Amino acid sequence: MSNQVLDALMESAEEIAGLATSNESLGRLDDQAAKILRESGVMRMLQPATHGGLELHPKEFAETVMKIASLDGSTGWVAGIVGVHPWELAMADPRVKDEVWGTDPDTWMASPYAPMGVIRPVDGGYVFNGRWQFSSGTDHCEWIFLGAMLGDAEGNALMPPVQYHVILPRSDYEIVEDSWDVVGLKGTGSKDIIVKDAFIPDYRALPFTGIADGSAAKEAGLTNTLFHVPFSQAFPLGITSAVIGIAEGALAHHLAYQKTRTQITGTKVKDDPYVLYAVSEAAAEISASRTALIENICRFYDQADAGIASTFEERAVGRRIQVQAAWRAVRAVDEIVSRSGGNGMRMSNPIQRFWRDAHMGLAHAIHVPGSVFHASALTNIDVEPPAGPMRSMI
């Protein structure tokens, strides 16, 4: 399967890698890095063809994100997160799709989806308030998806909670500068967002239940299998792909560094069987992470293509595979970094940045293993997980 986007990106591989320090220094993607991503088409890989998208297989999207992240973690992270949003916007009301992409199909959307705000019903729509963290790539986006809780007439969130994904133009929200002061993925510019009393037309508020259960894609008349892959598999794909790509980047730099390195004991690395064993084991672990993630998304794609709805148990196993792939890759990064010597941690050595980025990526909520593993194990022994955290994002 050829990948036209990946091929285009490879022509700028050295430039992407070279912009890593600038991304970190700026605390967001350098404009040139964003330009490369925009011109490559990576953000349109999962976008509907009716609005300029490529509608490619999610496997190709994952492989592309991994490659970008292996060059620079922050650039890959933004590609993995912002690149998924067109997939969901495809399910929205035609009016908002035209608003976002009507004049420019390369318009980017930010997030987060975490429900940190409340929509209060009013005539024709809602009034929206809230503050969100972690809006990756937001400086280069003109629209945003924000997670919300449905509220009552006074703005109090209803219980049990009812979640929405709300779409806003840049004029309706504030990006909080200096709100992204972190040790890793510094170049993603994942800043806070504030919304104050914004009016949201009802057609710009998507009930999350429809996204999660797949009914929104059917109601939107989407025929490409791509849009019928479960949300719980599609949304984390870009994030986990970025982490695995970062691990691959760390491995590549480690290998290049170790080729001619002589340790303080006077032993050349090429003559140290203990280091070589660790390097080989780490390489196998990172490779296994890639294989598991790709096989996982292909399995869900094939199932959707056959018109088969995935069960909760299958989705729980799919999430377990995603989470484990990320943890396995980052543990492997730790093994090789700890054998890079003190010089591997110098700021001039890219290994330290990949190491910091990998751990920051693992800290994303989508990679928290507890509830996912718990739910997966219960379903494996025919026990239905209760409502709550164990069913969230599955």
Salt bridges, closest charged atoms under 4 A:
GLU24 OE2 - ARG356 NH1 3.04
ASP31 OD1 - ARG28 NH1 3.16
GLU39 OE2 - LYS35 NZ 2.93
GLU63 OE2 - LYS59 NZ 2.95
GLU88 OE2 - HIS165 ND1 2.72
ASP93 OD1 - ARG95 NE 3.00
ASP98 OD1 - HIS51 NE2 3.05
GLU99 OE1 - ARG204 NE 3.01
ASP106 OD1 - ARG44 NE 2.63
ASP139 OD2 - LYS191 NZ 2.83
GLU177 OE1 - LYS191 NZ 2.79
ASP192 OD2 - ARG131 NH2 2.91
GLU248 OE2 - ARG290 NE 2.67
ASP271 OD1 - LYS270 NZ 3.58
GLU295 OE2 - ARG299 NE 3.44
ASP334 OD1 - HIS359 NE2 2.64
GLU335 OE1 - ARG339 NH1 2.76
GLU384 OE2 - ARG391 NH1 3.14
